[in-house]
Amino acid sequence: MSMSQERPVPSYSSSSSSSSTTRSTERRPVQSPAVSRPQTQLSPTGRFVRTTATYQISPCDMNNAPGRDRPSTSSSAPAPRDPVFYDQASRTYYPSKPIRAITPSYTTVAAQTPVTLKEPRKLLVILDLNGTLFYRNKANRRSVTARPHLSTFLDFLFEHCRVMVWSSAQPHSVEAMLSFGFGDRVSRLDRVWSRDHFRLPQVDYARKVLTIKDLEYVWEGIEKEKKAQREGEKHPKYAVQFDQTNTVLIDDSKHKTQLQPHNGLALRDFDEDLARAGTDSELLKVRAYLAKLVYQENVSAYMRLHPFDSDAPLEKTSVKKAKATTATGEAALGDELDELTRRLEKSTI
């Protein structure tokens, strides 16, 4: 064989290569079975029960999978509302009953133009207790601290207003706080309401749930009390018909006053830090604010335009009056000392 002669290229054959059937490279979606997983749900009794929910697992479509350079639009969507908790941080539940809407008539009356009266009028002031007038130690619930200037504040209220208490605490806790901070003034309260007056179902009464202080309950309750009184035994607390024009609700939470927002006076929460500092002046600010409200024909109209500002300093007029009173007292004391000195000199001679 010559070197120039080409060698034939050997061919290799197999049964697989000779087959007319070729293997397809196309990927087909696999139908995934349904999978059952445990799920936690809230039962009508307020307890969490474990149920089984069925989910269908979808196959992964790699052709339509988002790439790394593709921006996701899910972050721009608002977070869904928690269906169980009104406040996730404090673990406060939604009430079992739906929260009603604000009545149109309330909005209409609150939108009126404020009118200042020449003479003061009696207001109904509804007081919250824990977080507003007192701080209760979470580790020891029997340890109660009164907010600074409480005594002065209460004296002002009982002189110019009708006063009642409405607390979301249970009756025994309300009684303990009143005995500690009100003393003999308890008998001067028009009424004392506690958790029993929120009309809560049993499931909400026994757990930490949002409690809304609907002033319609108060006004209806007063009318029922008035009708139950005998004609010749009408108490002075029924002499005035109370409504949104002359009612003020003082609380440390705006959430509790949301049905009558322009009648709610929200204070800074009297917490452990403020209780330890002992320098809080919130009640002095509230007293100055109420001194204006007693001259208003419609407090909801005034409070809508001029809401209470917890961050505002004490009014300069109050400071000036205090300084003037101090200066007058010092001048009078100086005159007395001069007169006493003259008398001593005469007696010595």
Beta strands, then each sheet from edge to edge (+ up, - down):
strand 1: 34-42
strand 2: 48-56
strand 3: 85-87
strand 4: 92-93
strand 5: 123-127
strand 6: 134-136
strand 7: 144-146
strand 8: 161-166
strand 9: 192-193
strand 10: 247-251
strand 11: 264-266
sheet 1: 1+ 2-
sheet 2: 3+ 4-
sheet 3: 9+ 8+ 5+ 10+ 11+
sheet 4: 6+ 7-
end
